[in-house]
């Protein structure tokens, strides 16, 4: 459970960090781009073994790293656009519901054991995702932007699935260089997005965005590394649901205690169901 706990804590810290960014007027685009630079550089510097940059394209995991890196930046942009145009609640729900994709992958490809307790836990987790993210008002999605949560669902689910495929078939024990390469790919794509945004908005660079990007990059590195290592130890149909449940429940509780966010009875019911789901999935 060590990597699950660390992945949940660091991922929740990222969510809390984004909340703090709002209060300090941090440019999310600048911080995200710097974050990928920091994560990639930190990853390569933390590699204790011998490796050559010129040999990276010859690694069996290289194509997987390209796909994962692209999905990292694509998922983020879909999340940002979906939150802006489709609403925060439906965005949070669709991103967490994507857990069904790697879970299905685990059952169909990796022969993860199936039993009534695990299935019940996963179903309860899906219900918990909805209830915990639901606000007082009904969720209304503008039909014009209904495709955004769908694409977010597919992007996040595909990204989690690709992590498992890469870990199982290609990476071996080369987690650090693989992940640093993936973040490097996301960096180059992020720079392109940043350039376009700067041309459109003429947004100026600020030191506070650099500091924010460094903090975010370190959190993102460890969060993703723990996620990848957790996939190496646990069945994907166990690890991914537990990880998502933990992040959703802990984020809601921190929002309530620290940011004074209002939690409805349905939100508390969702958190309670999340705890039950964790017990069922982890125990059985």
C-alpha positions in Angstrom: 0.0 0.0 0.0 3.1 2.2 0.3 3.0 3.5 -3.3 -0.7 3.9 -3.3 -0.6 6.2 -0.3 2.3 8.2 -1.7 0.6 8.5 -5.1 -2.6 9.7 -3.4 -0.9 12.2 -1.2 1.2 13.8 -4.0 -1.7 13.9 -6.5 -3.9 15.5 -3.9 -1.1 18.0 -3.2 -1.2 18.9 -6.9 -4.9 19.7 -6.7 -4.4 21.8 -3.5 -1.5 23.6 -5.3 -3.8 24.5 -8.2 -6.2 26.0 -5.7 -3.5 28.1 -4.2 -2.4 29.2 -7.7 -5.8 30.7 -8.2 -5.3 32.9 -5.1 -1.9 34.2 -6.3 -2.9 34.8 -9.9 -0.5 32.2 -11.3 -0.6 31.7 -15.1 -1.6 28.0 -15.4 -0.2 27.7 -18.9 3.2 29.0 -17.8 3.3 27.0 -14.6 2.4 23.8 -16.5 5.1 24.3 -19.1 7.7 24.9 -16.5 6.4 22.0 -14.6 7.2 19.6 -17.5 10.7 21.1 -17.8 11.4 20.6 -14.1 9.9 17.1 -14.0 12.0 16.0 -17.0 15.3 17.5 -15.9 14.8 16.3 -12.3 14.1 12.8 -13.6 17.2 12.6 -15.8 19.3 14.0 -12.9 17.9 11.5 -10.4 18.8 8.5 -12.6 21.5 6.7 -10.8 22.3 4.2 -13.5 24.3 4.8 -16.7 22.3 6.0 -19.7 22.9 7.8 -22.9 20.5 10.4 -24.4 21.4 9.1 -27.9 20.4 5.6 -26.9 16.9 6.6 -25.7 15.2 6.3 -29.2 16.5 2.7 -29.4 14.8 1.7 -26.1 11.8 -0.7 -26.4 9.7 1.8 -24.4 10.5 4.9 -26.5 7.3 4.9 -28.6 5.3 4.4 -25.4 7.0 7.4 -23.9 6.1 9.5 -26.9 2.4 8.5 -26.6 2.3 9.0 -22.8 4.0 12.4 -23.1 1.5 13.5 -25.7 -1.4 12.3 -23.7 -0.1 14.1 -20.6 -0.4 17.5 -22.3 -3.6 16.6 -24.2 -5.4 15.4 -21.1 -4.4 18.6 -19.3 -5.8 20.8 -22.1 -9.0 18.8 -22.4 -9.4 19.2 -18.6 -8.8 23.0 -18.8 -11.2 23.5 -21.7 -13.9 21.2 -20.2 -13.8 22.9 -16.9 -14.1 26.3 -18.6 -16.9 25.5 -21.1 -18.6 22.4 -19.7 -18.4 23.0 -16.0 -16.1 21.9 -13.1 -18.4 19.2 -11.8 -18.9 17.3 -15.1 -15.2 17.7 -15.8 -14.2 16.1 -12.4 -16.7 13.3 -12.9 -15.7 12.4 -16.4 -12.0 12.4 -15.6 -12.5 10.0 -12.7 -15.0 7.8 -14.5 -12.3 7.1 -17.0 -11.1 4.5 -14.5 -13.3 2.0 -16.3 -10.9 1.9 -19.2 -7.7 0.7 -17.4 -9.9 -1.6 -15.2 -11.4 -3.2 -18.3 -7.9 -3.5 -19.7 -6.8 -5.3 -16.5 -9.7 -7.8 -16.8 -9.4 -8.4 -20.6 -5.7 -8.3 -21.2 -3.8 -8.8 -18.0 -6.1 -11.4 -16.6 -6.7 -9.6 -13.3 -8.8 -11.8 -10.9 -12.5 -11.0 -10.9 -14.8 -11.5 -7.9 -18.1 -10.1 -6.7 -16.4 -8.0 -4.0 -14.0 -6.3 -6.4 -16.8 -5.6 -8.9 -19.0 -4.2 -6.2 -16.2 -2.0 -4.9 -15.6 -0.6 -8.4 -19.3 0.1 -9.0 -19.4 1.9 -5.6 -16.3 3.8 -6.6 -18.0 5.1 -9.7 -21.0 6.1 -7.7 -18.7 7.8 -5.2 -17.0 9.8 -7.9 -20.3 11.2 -9.0 -21.7 12.0 -5.6 -18.5 13.5 -4.2 -18.2 15.8 -7.3 -21.8 16.8 -7.5 -22.8 20.3 -6.4 -26.1 21.6 -5.1 -27.3 22.7 -8.5 -28.1 20.1 -11.2 -25.3 19.4 -13.7 -26.2 21.1 -17.0 -23.9 20.7 -19.9 -24.0 23.0 -22.9 -24.7 20.6 -25.9 -22.3 22.7 -27.9 -19.5 21.5 -25.6 -20.7 18.1 -24.6 -17.9 16.5 -26.6 -15.2 18.0 -24.2 -16.0 15.7 -21.2 -16.2 12.8 -23.6 -12.7 13.5 -25.0 -11.4 14.1 -21.5 -12.8 10.7 -20.4 -11.1 9.0 -23.4 -7.8 10.9 -23.0 -7.4 10.2 -19.2 -8.5 6.6 -19.5 -6.1 6.0 -22.5 -3.2 7.7 -20.6 -3.7 5.5 -17.5 -4.0 2.4 -19.8 -0.8 3.3 -21.7 1.1 3.6 -18.4 0.1 0.0 -17.6 0.9 -1.3 -21.1 4.3 0.4 -21.0 5.0 -0.9 -17.5 4.0 -4.4 -18.3 5.4 -4.9 -21.8 8.3 -2.4 -22.3 9.8 -0.6 -19.4 11.3 -3.4 -17.3 12.9 -1.5 -14.4 13.7 1.6 -16.4 11.0 3.7 -14.7 13.0 7.0 -14.2 14.4 7.4 -17.8 11.1 6.4 -19.3 9.2 8.9 -17.2 11.7 11.7 -17.7 11.5 11.1 -21.5 7.7 11.3 -21.4 7.8 14.6 -19.5 10.3 15.8 -22.0 7.8 15.1 -24.8 5.1 16.9 -22.9 7.5 19.8 -22.5 8.0 20.3 -26.2 4.3 20.2 -26.9 3.6 22.5 -23.9 6.1 25.0 -25.3 4.1 25.1 -28.5 0.9 25.7 -26.6 2.6 28.4 -24.5 3.9 30.1 -27.7 0.4 30.1 -29.2 -1.2 31.4 -26.0 1.5 34.2 -25.7 0.8 35.3 -29.2 -2.9 35.4 -28.6 -2.9 37.0 -25.2 0.5 38.6 -25.1 0.9 37.2 -21.6 4.2 38.3 -19.9 6.4 36.0 -18.0 6.5 36.4 -14.3 8.9 35.0 -11.6 6.0 33.8 -9.5 5.0 31.5 -12.4 8.5 30.1 -12.4 8.3 29.3 -8.7 4.9 27.8 -9.1 6.1 25.6 -12.0 9.0 24.3 -10.0 6.8 23.3 -7.1 4.3 21.7 -9.5 7.0 19.9 -11.5 8.4 18.2 -8.4 5.0 17.2 -7.2 4.1 15.9 -10.6 7.3 13.9 -11.0 6.8 12.1 -7.7 3.1 11.6 -8.2 3.6 10.0 -11.6 6.6 7.9 -10.5 4.6 6.5 -7.5 1.7 5.8 -9.8 3.9 3.9 -12.3 5.6 1.9 -9.6 2.3 1.1 -8.0 1.1 -0.3 -11.3 4.2 -2.5 -11.3 3.2 -4.1 -7.9 -0.6 -4.2 -8.0 -3.2 -5.3 -10.5 -4.3 -2.4 -12.5 -8.0 -3.2 -11.6 -7.0 -2.7 -8.0 -4.5 0.1 -8.1 -6.2 2.6 -10.4 -9.6 2.5 -8.6 -8.0 2.8 -5.2 -5.8 5.7 -6.4 -8.7 7.6 -7.9 -11.0 7.0 -4.9 -8.3 8.1 -2.5 -7.6 11.3 -4.4 -11.3 12.2 -4.8 -12.1 11.6 -1.1 -9.0 13.2 0.3 -9.4 16.3 -2.0 -13.0 16.7 -0.9 -12.0 16.5 2.8 -9.1 19.0 2.4 -11.4 21.3 0.5 -13.9 21.2 3.4 -11.3 21.6 6.2 -8.8 24.0 4.6 -10.7 25.9 1.9 -14.1 25.9 3.7 -15.8 24.4 0.7 -19.4 23.3 1.4 -20.1 19.6 1.3 -23.6 18.5 0.8 -25.2 15.3 2.2 -24.7 13.7 -1.2 -21.0 14.6 -1.1 -20.6 13.0 2.4 -22.4 10.0 1.1 -20.0 9.8 -1.8 -17.0 10.0 0.6 -18.6 7.2 2.8 -19.1 5.0 -0.3 -15.5 5.7 -1.3 -14.3 4.3 2.0 -16.4 1.2 1.6 -15.2 0.8 -2.0 -11.5 1.0 -0.8 -12.2 -1.7 1.7 -13.9 -4.0 -0.8 -11.3 -3.5 -3.6 -8.2 -3.7 -1.3 -9.4 -6.6 0.8 -10.7 -8.9 -1.9 
